[in-house]
């Protein structure tokens, strides 16, 4: 199993709008690709005061082939939509992990 993790720090001044949009629009659109078998939203509890809140969005998929398909067919449009709405209000990084157990 593969875990695609996106860590995002979102500015507090758009936090409420952003988290609602993520839950109601962005995450459902990611899941509609049919490539993910589970997802989780985690909030960082040991936040350093920086004017933002940090989350980890975790998406689980069965194989690297599923990840490669997501990247080649869906990721650019989804990221562009997110950036068009919240660009300049967040910083993020992505990690790809293999679930061992």
Phi, psi and omega in degrees: 000147181245137176248120175258114185248132175239118177258126184228132169253118184252138178301138180300330183289348175237006187307307186297315177298316183296311183295324176295316179297319178299312183291319187269337186235299190294307181297313176304323178292324175296315182291332178296344176296338181077009184263350185248141183259345179195160174209158179216151172243126178236142178251131179291127181267338182258052184289135170273136182295109180220014180081014181213175178235139184250137179232154169243121175257119185247128180236125182257138177221163186283332189206164174296329178298321177296318178297314180298321177294316177303311181298318185281331187250336189232326192300316184300313181296318181293319179293320179298318179297316179298315182291326178297326183272323188232014180305138181081357182249004182209161167232146183211161168214152184245142174226151179237125184231152173260129177283121182270318179227000000 
